[in-house]
Amino acid sequence: MKRWMLLLLLLVIIVLAVSLLVLRQRLASSSQLSPSHLARTPHSAYKYDLCIEAFAYAHASPDEPHKTDYTFHDPFRMTDDTIIPYLMDWNASENTASFKVIIIVGQVNTFTETIAHVRALDGISIMLPDKQNQLQRASEPQFIVSSLSRGGGIAVLDFTCPQQWRWKSVDTF
């Protein structure tokens, strides 16, 4: 009788342990962070044709008259997309800035991403989902941080020309 009770207790412990492992796996996979839609490319200035220049002011509100919006034709859909970079914070010890970038993918979604440790002359690339929802990245950054003022109050942004962007899967970079 004791032997049966011991086997039953052992079986209950094994089932409970397996159940906890399965539950932990499911929770871990569902809570994974979504991939970032931004990438920094150091020293990108003077390598690309530029189309538009904009001035980003630190902590500018959406009604700021100096707009940084850049709209272009979505390479995967019959719609337009818009990227809106905002200069956020200045790191004086590193001479870097952080940006919040709103990415409006027409007919799909709006993403708000941040990127830090951006230096003057760095390029920022956005990643867009294709029709199969796989992230694609262009061959060149969408905008270059051409200049950062001392103190980080103003950033000069130069947008590259969309007709030169060649999109590839993020996995190939």
Beta strands, then each sheet from edge to edge (+ up, - down):
strand 1: 38-41
strand 2: 50-57
strand 3: 70-73
strand 4: 80-91
strand 5: 96-105
strand 6: 109-118
strand 7: 123-129
strand 8: 135-138
strand 9: 143-148
strand 10: 154-160
strand 11: 167-169
sheet 1: 1+ 7- 8+ 11-
sheet 2: 1+ 7- 9+ 10- 2+
sheet 3: 3+ 4- 5+ 6-
end
